[in-house]
């Protein structure tokens, strides 16, 4: 559905996007991650045709965004971080304006307005001024305008910023529903959100693609160590002896925080932390030693993000070469 080939973007002497290439298939929810200044917003603005590229190619559904922008843009619905709403209008009035701008007229326009209003569930507020709506409802109106024209691709930039917890849950549910009929690209700084919603994740750092895979695959292939800890009443030396025979366990730390109890903490680089925890459990059970408490701490998407984005810094140009104000302006 979307093909990005050798995309490069310079702002003066600063390289914001560095020979970026990836393909996005139809019918999935993709997470697009990157630290501030990574080139994420620049890439998205090029993909939707709002920004030119220094070199490279972007095609949407087979249409080149630079050479055939009209056909390419018809396939895209876009919600920027700040929804472009007209506060003095009602959702119906605003959606009619957007629909006409997209070339919709007459019965087709009326039908699509009714359809997107139902889809984002704003029927009860469709006649109120947008200025009187909560931020959650305004965000829904913004998503509704992105859906007009029946685009195949929906691009959402930070769609839950500033929402309360209940509104965030509602928008996440809506995004999952959109993923059934559209290709959705979700940009977010909330890593848990991306992990909860997205089927595949792209991570860029310093303008380069550093990871592109399913969340579980990223976890298995890129994470370093996870942690296992437990409490027992066995002597410390006995605990160390038993753990020495458990595979994939290292950096064992044993302490005696209170009389009669021993706390052990260890690292594991096994692909499946549950297999290792099972080994630990049965190693003690075979010796009739009880584990009074067993805890697992799996490395998270945040760990992946930090490892990949910090690890790439030594091999590529950093934004330290550009004044901070200029770097911020470039990402707008």
Protein Blocks (a to p, Z undefined) as FASTA:
>chain_A
ZZcehiacdehjbcfbghiacdddehiacdddddehilmmmmmmmmnopaccfbdcddee
hiafklmmmlmmmmpccddfbdcbdfkbcfklmmmmmmmmnopahjllmmmmmmmmmmno
pmlmmmpcfklpcfklmmmmmmmmmmgopiabdcdehklgoiafklmmmmmmmmmmmmmm
mccddddfblklmmmmpmbdcddeehiafbdcdfklmmmmmpccdddddddfbdfklmmm
mmmmpghiahiacddfbghiacdddddfbfblklmmmmmmmmmmmnopacfbdcdddddf
klmmmmmmmmmmmmmccfklpcfklmmmmmZZ
